[in-house]
Amino acid sequence: MFGDSFFKRVEKKTNVDKNTILSLAKKLQNSNNMKDEKVLRDMVQEISTLTGRKVEKEREDKIVNAIMKDNVPKDIDKMF
């Protein structure tokens, strides 16, 4: 689905390598519930830790709410 160029851009911007990204994606996929607020908040915090970027509570709320309401851009490649 995503080419190496996508992963290279993400890695350059976040310092998170392809294998870690794929591992996170698999973890989300195995959670079976992308509408579970706790799962989403845990994932936001894990990504925050991996990237070394603090996510304030207000921003975390916006991210979680956007995902739960299916208000996420469909073309993720354009985000990077």
C-alpha positions as CSV (number, residue, x, y, z in Angstrom):
1,M,0.0,0.0,0.0
2,F,2.8,2.5,0.9
3,G,6.0,2.6,-0.9
4,D,9.5,3.0,0.5
5,S,9.5,6.7,-0.4
6,F,6.5,7.2,2.0
7,F,8.3,5.4,4.9
8,K,11.5,7.4,4.2
9,R,9.6,10.7,4.4
10,V,8.0,9.6,7.6
11,E,11.3,8.4,9.1
12,K,13.0,11.7,8.1
13,K,10.2,13.7,9.8
14,T,9.7,11.6,12.9
15,N,13.0,9.6,13.3
16,V,10.8,6.4,13.5
17,D,11.9,3.6,11.2
18,K,9.8,1.6,8.9
19,N,9.8,-1.6,11.1
20,T,8.6,0.4,14.1
21,I,5.8,2.0,12.0
22,L,4.7,-1.4,10.7
23,S,4.8,-2.8,14.2
24,L,2.5,0.0,15.4
25,A,0.2,-0.6,12.5
26,K,0.0,-4.3,13.3
27,K,-0.6,-3.5,17.0
28,L,-3.5,-1.3,16.0
29,Q,-4.9,-3.9,13.6
30,N,-4.8,-6.5,16.3
31,S,-6.6,-4.3,18.7
32,N,-9.8,-5.0,16.8
33,N,-11.3,-1.8,17.8
34,M,-10.2,1.6,16.4
35,K,-13.1,3.2,18.2
36,D,-11.8,2.2,21.6
37,E,-10.7,5.5,23.3
38,K,-8.2,3.8,25.6
39,V,-6.5,2.0,22.7
40,L,-6.3,5.3,20.8
41,R,-4.9,7.3,23.7
42,D,-2.4,4.6,24.4
43,M,-1.3,4.6,20.8
44,V,-1.0,8.5,20.8
45,Q,1.2,8.3,23.9
46,E,3.3,5.5,22.4
47,I,3.9,7.5,19.2
48,S,4.6,10.6,21.3
49,T,7.3,8.7,23.1
50,L,8.8,7.2,20.0
51,T,9.1,10.5,18.2
52,G,10.2,12.5,21.3
53,R,7.4,14.9,20.8
54,K,5.1,15.8,23.7
55,V,1.4,15.7,22.9
56,E,-0.6,18.0,25.1
57,K,-3.9,16.8,26.5
58,E,-6.0,19.1,24.2
59,R,-4.2,17.9,21.1
60,E,-4.6,14.3,22.2
61,D,-8.3,14.9,22.6
62,K,-8.5,16.3,19.1
63,I,-6.6,13.3,17.6
64,V,-8.7,10.8,19.4
65,N,-12.0,12.5,18.6
66,A,-11.1,12.8,14.9
67,I,-10.3,9.1,14.7
68,M,-13.4,8.1,16.5
69,K,-15.6,10.3,14.3
70,D,-13.8,9.0,11.1
71,N,-12.6,12.5,10.4
72,V,-9.1,11.5,9.3
73,P,-7.7,12.4,5.9
74,K,-8.1,9.4,3.5
75,D,-4.8,10.3,1.7
76,I,-2.3,9.9,4.5
77,D,0.6,10.3,2.1
78,K,-0.4,14.0,1.7
79,M,0.1,14.5,5.4
80,F,3.9,14.1,5.0
